[in-house]
Amino acid sequence: MIDWSGIRASALGKECSTDNIPNVQLPVLPAAVAEFSQKADDPDCSIDTLSAIVESDTGLTCQLLRSVNASNNGLKHRIVSPRHAIAALGIRRTKLHLITAALQNSLPARKLKLINLPSFWNANLERALFARRLARLLKTDEELAFAAGLLQDFLIPVLTNELDHDYVHFMSLPDADRTSLVDFEAKTFEWDHAGAAANVMFDWGFPDDLICCVFFHHRGLSVLADEQLGHSAAAAVALAGLMPDSIRQSPGGLLQLEKLAGIWDGFDLQAVAKEVFDEYEPQALESANYIPFKVHCEKLLETAAANKA
């Protein structure tokens, strides 16, 4: 049994705070999600009470139902109400869907300066699906891996909007000078988006396991060697963090995944990429510039074949 609270306290400190993230207007948690998260921990709280909390926010209700029905939950029937969602999924899984919906809604309402929103959410969706597939291989919590994969970069649109000059500098760096995004942020700001997101989530009262998965999502292959986290959802999310994206957060990440596939029995990178694409395509937002993960993997295979020729 993983002590997520202990890991979170060790990683972030017992008194987590967003005070060290100046000049950034951080998102606010919807009241319905905050109340649901608090009441969900009460074993005496009824499904009727919890469903009434969700129904008090029409937008959140619609997004919950859309999220639940679009995801691969193994449910035979379409979910038509918050009460139905809670009864079918259970309180914890419903809570993860609500958290996901709340953080998706936390994006700036105004036009984003550096982020193409459809491409951003397509990348998040593919990371979440990839994390869930790897969680299945690791025999760990697939739902937690999916939620954390979807949410790991939720602060990036806010940060790139408000600190755009610094992020433009990162995105314009030549490959020879490029480090990972979190290394650049640590050097520039003395914090990074993974730690910032984890602190925001702690302030909002989110579960420690979800906070930890987001906090460690840029640890890459090193997390596999961790005695506690190596076979957890956090490992699946960290591996998903190596996937290519438009910001190029993890230079060489795809090559690391290819290397891992060569030594991990049962992990076929090309096969997983195709499975992810098959799930992703029906849910994808229209984006002319987005390159799906499957295409990146196919190009990697073509390059390897050309080098052998």
Order of alpha helices (4+ residues) and beta strands (2+ residues): alpha-alpha-alpha-alpha-alpha-alpha-alpha-alpha-alpha-alpha-alpha-alpha-alpha-alpha-alpha-alpha-alpha
